[in-house]
């Protein structure tokens, strides 16, 4: 078992940037972090020259895990290059364990967010019905 989180991460290229998302991923790979390692999990992972989209559910999000370190490295590189912005959201198992970051010149605020809600199954019936 273990503590699990749902995580979303979106990186966008800034307006006047010269570096592409594939080049950012290559920088991470040179540093020893390969986003392709996430392909072995049931994660949404896609990108083009201007946008990286990552989403994983029910993952043990521990800072010591190489996959988590990869996402942290991409966040770091995005800001170091001054050519990317990002939004990052993590929802843990506890109701107060939420993390949301939006950093850079023009973070993609609208790309992801955190929502907690109550859902009641419409098919459930009271005993008297």
Order of alpha helices (4+ residues) and beta strands (2+ residues): beta-alpha-beta-beta-alpha-beta-beta
